């Protein structure tokens, strides 16, 4: 059990960064956040709402209090809330990469990095950045468990 926990706690990063970009730089999408403190106990009634229409400039609003710290010691709603609007943004080296760009050019470059990765001993490349593929969070957790099980 301890082995599994240690594996899950291991951080991953971009596979091309691990190899110092020696084959070239993979492309990513990034995200920009705008935070706002609102003078009301609730903004949207849940943690995250995704926006997929063309007219809305942000892709998601996160209301942080719904994750775990939205009540006081007596279990009452806090009088204010904090939201973050998430905007898609172009990525450039030095920015935080969030999502891989799945196209033919990047797929071919990733395949070359994957060949290098398979030669590494005691290194596991996982998650969106390590495997250069989009994952929903539930699938990321599932894949991490499976990788850990395969290592044991």
N, CA, C and O of each residue as an XYZ file, in Angstrom:
608
protein
N       0.826     -1.204      0.000
C       0.000      0.000      0.000
C       0.860      1.254      0.000
O       0.560      2.204     -0.723
N       1.904      1.273      0.783
C       2.791      2.442      0.822
C       3.438      2.673     -0.545
O       3.586      3.813     -0.985
N       3.818      1.593     -1.204
C       4.415      1.689     -2.538
C       3.443      2.375     -3.499
O       3.840      3.255     -4.264
N       2.176      1.974     -3.461
C       1.157      2.551     -4.330
C       1.000      4.044     -4.044
O       0.920      4.850     -4.971
N       0.957      4.407     -2.781
C       0.804      5.816     -2.409
C       1.979      6.631     -2.911
O       1.785      7.737     -3.416
N       3.181      6.118     -2.788
C       4.356      6.845     -3.258
C       4.298      7.044     -4.763
O       4.667      8.106     -5.264
N       3.846      6.051     -5.475
C       3.746      6.155     -6.928
C       2.745      7.238     -7.319
O       3.027      8.054     -8.197
N       1.604      7.254     -6.691
C       0.572      8.234     -7.024
C       1.042      9.652     -6.715
O       0.663     10.587     -7.420
N       1.844      9.828     -5.695
C       2.294     11.157     -5.308
C       3.394     11.699     -6.213
O       3.735     12.878     -6.122
N       3.951     10.870     -7.077
C       5.002     11.300     -7.975
C       4.428     12.269     -8.994
O       3.345     12.044     -9.534
N       5.149     13.341     -9.255
C       4.705     14.365    -10.179
C       5.177     14.035    -11.590
O       6.216     13.398    -11.765
N       4.425     14.462    -12.589
C       4.844     14.298    -13.974
C       4.909     15.665    -14.624
O       4.329     16.634    -14.134
N       5.611     15.724    -15.712
C       5.736     16.963    -16.466
C       5.793     16.638    -17.940
O       5.620     15.485    -18.333
N       6.035     17.646    -18.758
C       6.076     17.432    -20.204
C       7.218     16.492    -20.600
O       8.354     16.648    -20.151
N       6.899     15.529    -21.437
C       7.890     14.553    -21.863
C       9.026     15.227    -22.630
O      10.179     14.815    -22.496
N       8.730     16.248    -23.428
C       9.782     16.918    -24.186
C      10.716     17.707    -23.265
O      11.909     17.822    -23.546
N      10.184     18.248    -22.175
C      11.029     18.966    -21.209
C      11.990     18.001    -20.519
O      13.145     18.349    -20.269
N      11.523     16.799    -20.211
C      12.379     15.798    -19.571
C      13.631     15.549    -20.415
O      14.724     15.366    -19.877
N      13.467     15.543    -21.715
C      14.585     15.298    -22.626
C      15.212     16.598    -23.137
O      15.880     16.606    -24.170
N      14.994     17.693    -22.409
C      15.567     19.009    -22.763
C      15.253     19.429    -24.198
O      16.063     20.090    -24.849
N      14.087     19.044    -24.683
C      13.589     19.464    -25.999
C      14.538     19.091    -27.148
O      14.534     19.739    -28.194
N      15.343     18.056    -26.950
C      16.377     17.751    -27.949
C      15.828     17.324    -29.307
O      16.555     17.382    -30.298
N      14.589     16.906    -29.383
C      13.975     16.560    -30.667
C      13.062     17.673    -31.174
O      12.509     17.568    -32.269
N      12.902     18.714    -30.404
C      11.987     19.800    -30.731
C      10.953     19.967    -29.629
O      10.861     19.140    -28.722
N      10.193     21.021    -29.709
C       9.196     21.345    -28.683
C       7.803     20.920    -29.137
O       7.341     21.290    -30.216
N       7.149     20.134    -28.287
C       5.749     19.809    -28.521
C       4.906     21.054    -28.250
O       5.319     21.933    -27.494
N       3.741     21.127    -28.858
C       2.851     22.265    -28.646
C       1.794     21.923    -27.604
O       1.355     20.778    -27.495
N       1.395     22.933    -26.843
C       0.387     22.775    -25.795
C      -0.589     23.940    -25.869
O      -0.316     24.959    -26.503
N      -1.715     23.775    -25.220
C      -2.609     24.894    -24.940
C      -2.396     25.242    -23.481
O      -2.072     24.376    -22.668
N      -2.574     26.479    -23.158
C      -2.437     26.899    -21.779
C      -3.755     27.488    -21.296
O      -4.734     27.544    -22.041
N      -3.768     27.918    -20.068
C      -4.972     28.471    -19.453
C      -4.572     29.703    -18.652
O      -3.524     29.731    -18.007
N      -5.410     30.698    -18.705
C      -5.223     31.920    -17.920
C      -6.412     32.037    -16.971
O      -7.546     31.749    -17.353
N      -6.151     32.462    -15.730
C      -7.208     32.566    -14.725
C      -7.407     34.011    -14.304
O      -6.443     34.762    -14.154
N      -8.656     34.394    -14.114
C      -9.015     35.671    -13.491
C      -9.828     35.340    -12.252
O     -10.862     34.678    -12.343
N      -9.367     35.795    -11.100
C     -10.025     35.513     -9.818
C     -10.829     36.715     -9.364
O     -10.468     37.862     -9.630
N     -11.929     36.436     -8.672
C     -12.790     37.514     -8.190
C     -13.401     37.118     -6.849
O     -13.923     36.013     -6.701
N     -13.336     38.017     -5.878
C     -14.001     37.850     -4.585
C     -15.372     38.499     -4.692
O     -15.478     39.683     -5.009
N     -16.418     37.729     -4.431
C     -17.787     38.232     -4.557
C     -18.417     38.371     -3.175
O     -18.222     37.524     -2.303
N     -19.156     39.424     -2.991
C     -19.796     39.739     -1.715
C     -21.150     39.048     -1.606
O     -22.169     39.693     -1.363
N     -21.151     37.723     -1.790
C     -22.369     36.917     -1.670
C     -21.935     35.503     -1.283
O     -20.806     35.110     -1.575
N     -22.801     34.741     -0.639
C     -22.405     33.407     -0.160
C     -22.253     32.363     -1.265
O     -21.543     31.375     -1.081
N     -22.905     32.566     -2.405
C     -22.829     31.580     -3.478
C     -22.970     32.274     -4.820
O     -23.757     33.208     -4.969
N     -22.201     31.808     -5.794
C     -22.293     32.370     -7.143
C     -23.034     31.421     -8.085
O     -23.962     31.832     -8.780
N     -22.618     30.137     -8.105
C     -23.218     29.203     -9.064
C     -23.717     27.911     -8.433
O     -24.283     27.068     -9.129
N     -23.521     27.741     -7.140
C     -24.085     26.597     -6.440
C     -23.330     25.290     -6.570
O     -23.752     24.277     -6.013
N     -22.216     25.293     -7.300
C     -21.364     24.107     -7.387
C     -19.942     24.507     -7.762
O     -19.665     25.676     -8.034
N     -19.047     23.525     -7.772
C     -17.620     23.818     -7.926
C     -17.244     24.307     -9.317
O     -16.445     25.236     -9.441
N     -17.790     23.716    -10.351
C     -17.343     24.072    -11.699
C     -18.494     24.034    -12.689
O     -19.325     23.127    -12.677
N     -18.517     25.046    -13.545
C     -19.463     25.089    -14.652
C     -18.653     25.346    -15.918
O     -17.896     26.314    -15.991
N     -18.815     24.475    -16.916
C     -18.128     24.622    -18.201
C     -19.002     25.413    -19.158
O     -20.226     25.284    -19.152
N     -18.359     26.236    -19.984
C     -19.055     27.042    -20.983
C     -18.507     26.654    -22.352
O     -17.307     26.773    -22.597
N     -19.370     26.198    -23.233
C     -18.923     25.706    -24.533
C     -19.433     26.539    -25.706
O     -19.137     26.239    -26.863
N     -20.199     27.583    -25.404
C     -20.732     28.401    -26.497
C     -19.675     29.389    -27.005
O     -18.725     29.703    -26.287
N     -19.834     29.867    -28.211
C     -18.869     30.791    -28.826
C     -18.889     32.179    -28.192
O     -17.874     32.875    -28.197
N     -20.023     32.582    -27.651
C     -20.163     33.953    -27.154
C     -19.470     34.184    -25.812
O     -19.071     35.310    -25.517
N     -19.322     33.150    -25.003
C     -18.723     33.295    -23.675
C     -17.205     33.219    -23.811
O     -16.683     32.238    -24.340
N     -16.491     34.239    -23.341
C     -15.039     34.263    -23.549
C     -14.247     33.294    -22.657
O     -13.101     32.975    -22.973
N     -14.830     32.826    -21.564
C     -14.129     31.881    -20.703
C     -14.663     30.474    -20.948
O     -15.762     30.292    -21.471
N     -13.858     29.477    -20.557
C     -14.261     28.087    -20.771
C     -14.855     27.454    -19.521
O     -15.563     26.451    -19.611
N     -14.573     28.031    -18.357
C     -15.043     27.425    -17.109
C     -15.020     28.492    -16.018
O     -14.186     29.397    -16.024
N     -15.959     28.358    -15.081
C     -15.911     29.137    -13.840
C     -15.842     28.142    -12.696
O     -16.666     27.235    -12.579
N     -14.848     28.336    -11.868
C     -14.663     27.502    -10.682
C     -15.038     28.335     -9.463
O     -14.549     29.451     -9.286
N     -15.907     27.785     -8.631
C     -16.236     28.418     -7.348
C     -15.604     27.554     -6.261
O     -16.095     26.472     -5.941
N     -14.529     28.046     -5.715
C     -13.631     27.250     -4.874
C     -14.267     26.720     -3.590
O     -13.893     25.643     -3.126
N     -15.194     27.430     -3.023
C     -15.757     27.021     -1.727
C     -16.441     25.659     -1.783
O     -16.596     25.012     -0.748
N     -16.844     25.217     -2.945
C     -17.561     23.947     -3.056
C     -16.631     22.748     -3.001
O     -17.102     21.615     -2.897
N     -15.334     22.962     -3.065
C     -14.412     21.841     -2.973
C     -14.290     21.337     -1.542
O     -14.353     20.129     -1.311
N     -14.114     22.252     -0.558
C     -14.080     21.766      0.823
C     -14.131     22.843      1.894
O     -14.408     22.525      3.051
N     -13.882     24.077      1.565
C     -13.762     25.079      2.631
C     -14.811     26.189      2.533
O     -14.503     27.354      2.785
N     -16.023     25.841      2.175
C     -17.057     26.841      1.993
C     -17.952     27.090      3.186
O     -18.924     27.839      3.084
N     -17.640     26.469      4.329
C     -18.477     26.654      5.525
C     -17.609     27.113      6.691
O     -16.403     26.872      6.718
N     -18.251     27.786      7.661
C     -17.527     28.160      8.875
C     -17.539     26.992      9.860
O     -18.018     25.909      9.525
N     -17.017     27.200     11.071
C     -16.908     26.127     12.075
C     -18.273     25.566     12.479
O     -18.356     24.412     12.900
N     -19.341     26.355     12.362
C     -20.689     25.900     12.713
C     -21.425     25.285     11.522
O     -22.590     24.904     11.641
N     -20.754     25.187     10.383
C     -21.376     24.599      9.205
C     -22.213     25.572      8.395
O     -22.946     25.155      7.498
N     -22.116     26.865      8.693
C     -22.875     27.883      7.971
C     -22.090     28.359      6.740
O     -20.859     28.356      6.738
N     -22.817     28.764      5.702
C     -22.170     29.311      4.513
C     -21.363     30.549      4.875
O     -21.791     31.366      5.691
N     -20.201     30.679      4.266
C     -19.413     31.895      4.425
C     -20.113     33.021      3.669
O     -20.779     32.771      2.665
N     -19.967     34.258      4.142
C     -20.713     35.358      3.528
C     -20.189     35.773      2.152
O     -20.881     36.483      1.423
N     -18.974     35.340      1.785
C     -18.394     35.697      0.494
C     -17.948     34.429     -0.218
O     -17.848     33.359      0.382
N     -17.683     34.575     -1.510
C     -17.176     33.443     -2.284
C     -16.122     33.937     -3.268
O     -16.103     35.112     -3.634
N     -15.261     33.045     -3.685
C     -14.213     33.343     -4.663
C     -14.462     32.495     -5.897
O     -14.673     31.285     -5.809
N     -14.434     33.154     -7.048
C     -14.556     32.426     -8.305
C     -13.306     32.674     -9.150
O     -12.624     33.687     -9.000
N     -13.029     31.733    -10.032
C     -11.966     31.888    -11.024
C     -12.568     31.611    -12.388
O     -13.173     30.564    -12.619
N     -12.391     32.565    -13.282
C     -12.777     32.339    -14.671
C     -11.543     31.806    -15.392
O     -10.441     32.336    -15.251
N     -11.756     30.747    -16.165
C     -10.662     30.086    -16.871
C     -10.783     30.394    -18.364
O     -11.823     30.157    -18.978
N      -9.707     30.924    -18.933
C      -9.678     31.284    -20.341
C      -8.628     30.438    -21.056
O      -7.519     30.273    -20.549
N      -8.963     29.910    -22.209
C      -7.962     29.233    -23.032
C      -6.974     30.277    -23.523
O      -7.348     31.413    -23.811
N      -5.711     29.883    -23.615
C      -4.716     30.806    -24.137
C      -3.664     30.052    -24.927
O      -3.430     28.862    -24.714
N      -3.043     30.765    -25.835
C      -1.955     30.172    -26.609
C      -0.788     29.904    -25.676
O      -0.539     30.676    -24.749
N      -0.080     28.824    -25.915
C       1.066     28.447    -25.101
C       2.344     28.818    -25.835
O       2.428     28.705    -27.057
N       3.331     29.261    -25.077
C       4.674     29.458    -25.602
C       5.643     28.960    -24.547
O       5.303     28.946    -23.364
N       6.847     28.547    -24.943
C       7.811     28.053    -23.945
C       7.948     29.033    -22.778
O       8.078     30.241    -22.974
N       7.916     28.493    -21.580
C       7.946     29.307    -20.363
C       6.587     29.411    -19.704
O       6.501     29.645    -18.498
N       5.501     29.238    -20.491
C       4.144     29.222    -19.940
C       3.869     27.851    -19.334
O       4.563     26.881    -19.635
N       2.865     27.778    -18.489
C       2.435     26.501    -17.913
C       1.652     25.718    -18.970
O       0.619     26.196    -19.439
N       2.122     24.522    -19.357
C       1.355     23.736    -20.323
C       0.213     23.007    -19.617
O       0.401     22.457    -18.532
N      -0.961     23.004    -20.228
C      -2.109     22.309    -19.647
C      -2.579     21.156    -20.523
O      -2.821     20.058    -20.023
N      -2.709     21.391    -21.816
C      -3.306     20.399    -22.702
C      -2.424     20.189    -23.933
O      -1.881     21.151    -24.477
N      -2.278     18.934    -24.376
C      -1.528     18.679    -25.608
C      -2.325     19.124    -26.830
O      -3.555     19.166    -26.800
N      -1.614     19.452    -27.897
C      -2.252     19.773    -29.175
C      -2.201     18.502    -30.012
O      -1.135     18.100    -30.481
N      -3.343     17.882    -30.195
C      -3.404     16.599    -30.893
C      -3.572     16.808    -32.386
O      -4.690     16.895    -32.895
N      -2.454     16.887    -33.077
C      -2.477     16.940    -34.529
C      -1.359     16.038    -35.063
O      -0.591     15.466    -34.290
N      -1.279     15.921    -36.365
C      -0.337     14.980    -36.977
C       1.118     15.333    -36.652
O       1.910     14.453    -36.313
N       1.463     16.603    -36.753
C       2.842     17.045    -36.504
C       3.280     16.723    -35.072
O       4.348     16.149    -34.861
N       2.461     17.090    -34.103
C       2.805     16.838    -32.703
C       2.762     15.355    -32.366
O       3.553     14.877    -31.552
N       1.844     14.628    -32.987
C       1.780     13.184    -32.769
C       3.045     12.481    -33.228
O       3.532     11.566    -32.564
N       3.574     12.912    -34.365
C       4.809     12.314    -34.882
C       5.986     12.633    -33.961
O       6.816     11.766    -33.687
N       6.055     13.870    -33.487
C       7.147     14.247    -32.580
C       7.023     13.510    -31.247
O       8.022     13.047    -30.697
N       5.802     13.400    -30.730
C       5.612     12.657    -29.487
C       6.062     11.203    -29.640
O       6.669     10.647    -28.726
N       5.771     10.585    -30.784
C       6.185      9.195    -31.008
C       7.689      9.035    -30.866
O       8.158      8.027    -30.339
N       8.444     10.012    -31.328
C       9.909      9.966    -31.190
C      10.317     10.096    -29.719
O      11.216      9.396    -29.253
N       9.654     10.992    -29.000
C       9.945     11.122    -27.566
C       9.553      9.845    -26.823
O      10.239      9.433    -25.888
N       8.468      9.231    -27.231
C       8.027      7.993    -26.579
C       9.073      6.889    -26.759
O       9.308      6.103    -25.841
N       9.692      6.829    -27.924
C      10.768      5.859    -28.145
C      11.914      6.090    -27.165
O      12.460      5.139    -26.606
N      12.276      7.350    -26.959
C      13.322      7.663    -25.971
C      12.873      7.276    -24.567
O      13.650      6.725    -23.787
N      11.615      7.567    -24.252
C      11.081      7.293    -22.911
C      11.110      5.806    -22.596
O      11.365      5.423    -21.454
N      10.856      4.971    -23.581
C      10.830      3.525    -23.358
C      12.209      2.969    -22.996
O      12.311      1.865    -22.461
N      13.250      3.715    -23.281
C      14.614      3.288    -22.955
C      15.029      3.715    -21.540
O      16.053      3.264    -21.028
N      14.237      4.575    -20.921
C      14.558      5.060    -19.576
C      14.276      3.975    -18.541
O      13.263      3.280    -18.621
N      15.159      3.838    -17.589
C      14.974      2.872    -16.501
C      14.418      3.618    -15.288
O      14.867      4.718    -14.966
N      13.444      3.011    -14.626
C      12.857      3.534    -13.392
C      12.236      4.923    -13.554
O      12.177      5.697    -12.599
N      11.776      5.232    -14.767
C      11.056      6.479    -15.022
C       9.755      6.111    -15.714
O       9.752      5.369    -16.696
N       8.647      6.633    -15.197
C       7.337      6.391    -15.778
C       6.796      7.729    -16.262
O       6.763      8.700    -15.506
N       6.378      7.780    -17.500
C       5.807      8.995    -18.067
C       4.300      8.834    -18.082
O       3.781      7.930    -18.736
N       3.590      9.699    -17.368
C       2.152      9.555    -17.260
C       1.431     10.877    -17.298
O       2.050     11.939    -17.243
N       0.120     10.807    -17.392
C      -0.729     11.994    -17.386
C      -0.733     12.708    -18.727
O      -0.125     12.255    -19.696
N      -1.420     13.814    -18.758
C      -1.571     14.579    -19.996
C      -0.227     14.992    -20.596
O      -0.031     14.912    -21.809
N       0.685     15.429    -19.751
C       1.944     15.960    -20.253
C       2.971     14.873    -20.516
O       3.760     14.976    -21.456
N       2.967     13.835    -19.697
C       3.914     12.745    -19.873
C       3.553     11.820    -21.019
O       4.436     11.284    -21.690
N       2.248     11.627    -21.251
C       1.788     10.759    -22.335
C       1.317     11.565    -23.540
O       0.933     10.999    -24.563
N       1.350     12.881    -23.411
C       0.932     13.799    -24.468
C      -0.410     13.395    -25.072
O      -0.547     13.198    -26.280
N      -1.396     13.280    -24.177
C      -2.753     13.017    -24.640
C      -3.736     13.584    -23.628
O      -3.437     13.692    -22.438
N      -4.896     13.940    -24.117
C      -5.916     14.511    -23.247
C      -6.536     13.414    -22.396
O      -6.876     12.340    -22.893
N      -6.675     13.698    -21.123
C      -7.366     12.818    -20.187
C      -8.378     13.630    -19.398
O      -8.092     14.762    -19.007
N      -9.540     13.076    -19.161
C     -10.423     13.610    -18.130
C      -9.816     13.182    -16.799
O      -9.103     12.180    -16.742
N     -10.084     13.924    -15.733
C      -9.437     13.653    -14.445
C      -9.695     12.243    -13.936
O      -8.790     11.628    -13.373
N     -10.899     11.710    -14.115
C     -11.154     10.352    -13.636
C     -10.277      9.347    -14.370
O      -9.851      8.351    -13.785
N     -10.008      9.601    -15.637
C      -9.154      8.703    -16.413
C      -7.683      8.866    -16.028
O      -6.926      7.897    -16.073
N      -7.272     10.073    -15.652
C      -5.901     10.289    -15.188
C      -5.642      9.463    -13.936
O      -4.608      8.805    -13.821
N      -6.579      9.500    -13.005
C      -6.423      8.752    -11.754
C      -6.397      7.257    -12.040
O      -5.572      6.527    -11.491
N      -7.299      6.809    -12.897
C      -7.332      5.385    -13.254
C      -6.019      4.949    -13.912
O      -5.479      3.894    -13.582
N      -5.509      5.755    -14.836
C      -4.260      5.416    -15.518
C      -3.086      5.404    -14.544
O      -2.194      4.564    -14.655
N      -3.085      6.336    -13.587
C      -2.011      6.373    -12.595
C      -2.027      5.112    -11.731
O      -0.973      4.541    -11.451
N      -3.200      4.682    -11.315
C      -3.307      3.445    -10.538
C      -2.782      2.266    -11.339
O      -2.027      1.440    -10.827
N      -3.188      2.194    -12.605
C      -2.755      1.082    -13.450
C      -1.240      1.090    -13.635
O      -0.607      0.034    -13.611
N      -0.654      2.278    -13.819
C       0.814      2.364    -13.944
C       1.496      1.884    -12.680
O       2.493      1.165    -12.741
N       0.964      2.275    -11.539
C       1.559      1.859    -10.270
C       1.464      0.353    -10.092
O       2.414     -0.293     -9.651
N       0.319     -0.196    -10.436
C       0.155     -1.641    -10.323
C       1.151     -2.369    -11.225
O       1.692     -3.406    -10.844
N       1.389     -1.834    -12.407
C       2.320     -2.461    -13.356
C       3.764     -2.375    -12.853
O       4.588     -3.224    -13.193
N       4.074     -1.358    -12.045
C       5.429     -1.183    -11.528
C       5.722     -2.106    -10.353
O       6.884     -2.357    -10.033
N       4.673     -2.611     -9.710
C       4.864     -3.440     -8.509
C       4.913     -4.915     -8.825
O       5.069     -5.736     -7.921
